[in-house]
């Protein structure tokens, strides 16, 4: 079953203006499936650089590679090309020669300066994440929308995440098996091998510590003390996991450096199912921190870059979206109903005077209320797009 991805409209617009488009994101998020679908009914070719013959020819002689694999096609998909020697310089040659290329990678190595510096002005980048809630509903064939069904669907999406193979599997134990296999592959191939990490045991301990700490403010000193690792190792592991689409760091929103924390990021997992398999915790109901992580993933899939707000007095708001000339504060709550908001959100409204604010709930009534001229919307994840975009 093919599920049309929400990036489709953006992709269609971009390929009209760029001869090179990069679709990047986590392993098994659906990048190859998406691109192969776009290739249908076109004179095109798909080239996987895990093939040693392909890899070595590209390394040794890009013009022979061009003649062997690209000649006669209107465009070509190059999968995992970033592992090749001088990939940026060779891709520049190909696109400057008139080749239309779609490239894909499960690591942000392809976005590093060693490659991207050659492609400035020549390439547009699209990030593809595991299924969003709306894509998840389509994949499940869900057409009716009662509150009971919506909550059950949301629970499944929170527990097992949005990786297509997991979503399209109905058996819960098989979902866990697939997630476990995916975790091992991503950790060993995308993190350890790509970033030259030899101590797999310490990497696994690090990943579990992060999974148990999702939604918390990162303290490098605390990480170092708890895991008995150097700051250098911690930074290397964090960077590797972030560039492999395991995790994301969320940085603070501030305008007053004297009152607001300005340095330490929060950490979230890109997929809550992957986070849950690491800690082996699949519960009948999500807790507050897991739901907060889930709301973050949905904001990310909308194309936003959330920040968080926290003062030195520990007044806080989960997420802040900067939009045009204003900001939108967002709170993630397991249960909340119109008529009452938390102190942190009220304080943010009084300080920044946003036009709108959003409270995203797992269980709660939809509605709105007015707070000092700000309209506060109460909704579930399905309503996020309407109020944030």
PyMOL commands that set and color helices and strands:
alter all, ss='L'
color gray80, all
select helices_A, chain A and resi 8-14+31-39+52-60+62-70+81-83+87-96+108-111+113-116+133-139+147-160+164-167+172-193+200-212+220-227+231-243+272-279+288-301+343-352+381-388
alter helices_A, ss='H'
color red, helices_A
select strands_A, chain A and resi 20-24+44-48+75-79+101-105+123-127+247-250+266-269+307-310+316-323+326-335+356-363+367-371+374-379
alter strands_A, ss='S'
color yellow, strands_A
deselect
rebuild
show_as cartoon
